[in-house]
Amino acid sequence: MQKEVCCSHASFVGVLLPDFAHHKLKLARDQLVLLAQLAGSGGDGEDAEFRIAPGVLAELFDRQAAYLDEVLCCVLEAPP
């Protein structure tokens, strides 16, 4: 039984990612993009300040860590 593997640039240098791992990386990327967009939309004036509740930020980073842990646990090294 072979796991389904997505085609990514990483696979061409010897690392194969199962589909769910690729999906987790995309989720992590999307959440980081969202955070960057939120941070960049602080307002129009020079004194505008972006604030995010520490609990929300902690949850976001915990989720990122969990996604990356799942990916790191399933990385399969391709034979040379």
MARKEMAR-161194 format. One record per residue (C-alpha): residue number from 1; chain; x, y, z. Coordinates in steps of 0.5 Angstrom, whole numbers, plus 2048, in hexadecimal, padded with zeros to 3 digits. Each point is the difference from the previous one (the first is absolute). Example, Ala and Ser with C-alpha at 12.3 -4.5 7.8 and 13.67 -1.06 7.14 Angstrom:
// MARKEMAR-161194
1,A,819,7F7,810
2,A,802,807,7FE
// end
This chain:
// MARKEMAR-161194
1,A,800,800,800
2,A,803,807,7FE
3,A,7FE,806,803
4,A,7FE,806,7FB
5,A,806,805,7FF
6,A,7FF,807,7FD
7,A,804,802,7FB
8,A,804,806,803
9,A,807,803,7FE
10,A,803,7FD,807
11,A,7FE,7F9,7FD
12,A,805,802,7FA
13,A,806,800,805
14,A,7FE,7FA,804
15,A,7FB,801,805
16,A,7F9,7FD,7FF
17,A,7FA,803,803
18,A,7F9,7FD,801
19,A,7FA,804,7FE
20,A,7FE,801,807
21,A,807,803,802
22,A,7FF,804,7FA
23,A,7F9,803,802
24,A,803,801,807
25,A,806,804,7FD
26,A,7FB,804,7FC
27,A,7FB,802,806
28,A,806,802,804
29,A,802,805,7FA
30,A,7F9,802,7FF
31,A,800,802,808
32,A,806,804,7FF
33,A,7FE,804,7FA
34,A,7FA,801,804
35,A,804,803,806
36,A,804,804,7FC
37,A,7FA,803,7FC
38,A,7FD,802,807
39,A,807,803,803
40,A,800,804,7F9
41,A,7F9,803,801
42,A,801,804,806
43,A,7FD,806,7FE
44,A,801,806,7FB
45,A,803,805,805
46,A,807,800,803
47,A,7FE,7FE,807
48,A,7FC,7FA,7FE
49,A,802,7FA,804
50,A,7FE,7F9,7FE
51,A,7FE,7FC,807
52,A,7FE,7F9,800
53,A,7FF,7FC,807
54,A,805,7FC,803
55,A,7FC,7FA,800
56,A,7FE,800,7F9
57,A,807,801,7FE
58,A,802,7FA,804
59,A,7FB,7FC,7FD
60,A,802,802,7F9
61,A,807,7FE,802
62,A,7FE,7FA,803
63,A,7FC,7FE,7FA
64,A,806,801,7FC
65,A,805,7FC,804
66,A,7FB,7FA,800
67,A,7FF,801,7F8
68,A,808,800,7FF
69,A,801,7FA,805
70,A,7FB,7FC,7FC
71,A,804,801,7FA
72,A,807,7FF,803
73,A,7FD,7F9,803
74,A,7FE,7FD,7F9
75,A,806,803,7FC
76,A,802,7FA,7FC
77,A,807,800,7FD
78,A,801,7FD,7F9
79,A,805,7FB,7FE
80,A,806,803,7FD
// end
